[in-house]
Amino acid sequence: MKGKPLLPTLRIKKRYVVYEVVSEQAIDSREAVKAIIESYAKCFGTFGLAEAGILDTRIYAGSRGMLKINHRYVDNLRAAMAMIKTINTQKVIIRTAAVSGILRKAKLKL
């Protein structure tokens, strides 16, 4: 037996953040996601990481990828991505390419 669905005002709102990894050599997407999550945990702690609810959508296109996050923590994610300087001893810059509330629109910006 299924319960009543949540009202739209009670649902957790999410955003899809499309990021781009700029480096001289190609970086594996999973390593980039791991570095982003570690940087977020370092900046905002384990509790902040749990509140943000960062999920890897596993949608990648070349040096770009997509993460799903709570709508209140997008700015924190941008700050955490700005703190990343190296991944596997390679100098990198991770920048936000786009933010969208709809997966289909985020895929178009990928």
C-alpha positions, 0 to 999 in steps of 0.5 A, spaced: 500 500 500 502 506 497 502 512 502 500 519 499 505 523 495 509 529 498 506 536 497 511 540 492 512 545 498 515 539 502 519 536 497 527 537 497 529 541 491 535 540 487 539 543 482 544 540 477 551 543 476 555 542 470 562 542 471 568 543 467 575 540 468 580 544 465 587 541 465 593 539 460 592 532 460 585 528 461 582 527 468 578 521 469 571 523 471 570 519 477 577 522 480 574 529 479 568 527 482 572 524 488 576 530 488 570 535 488 566 531 494 573 531 498 574 538 497 567 539 499 567 535 506 574 539 507 571 546 507 564 544 510 565 538 514 561 531 514 555 534 516 555 539 511 556 534 505 550 530 508 546 536 508 548 538 501 546 531 498 551 531 493 550 525 488 554 524 481 549 523 476 554 519 472 553 523 466 559 525 462 561 528 456 569 529 455 572 534 460 565 536 463 560 532 468 554 533 472 552 533 479 546 533 483 545 537 489 540 541 494 538 548 491 541 551 498 548 549 497 550 550 490 554 556 492 558 552 497 559 547 491 562 552 487 566 555 493 569 547 494 570 546 486 574 553 486 579 550 492 581 544 488 588 545 485 591 538 483 588 532 482 593 526 482 599 531 481 596 534 475 594 542 476 587 543 474 581 548 474 574 546 475 569 551 473 561 551 473 559 551 466 551 551 468 546 550 473 539 548 472 533 545 476 531 540 470 535 534 468 534 535 460 536 542 460 542 541 464 544 535 459 543 540 453 549 545 457 553 539 457 
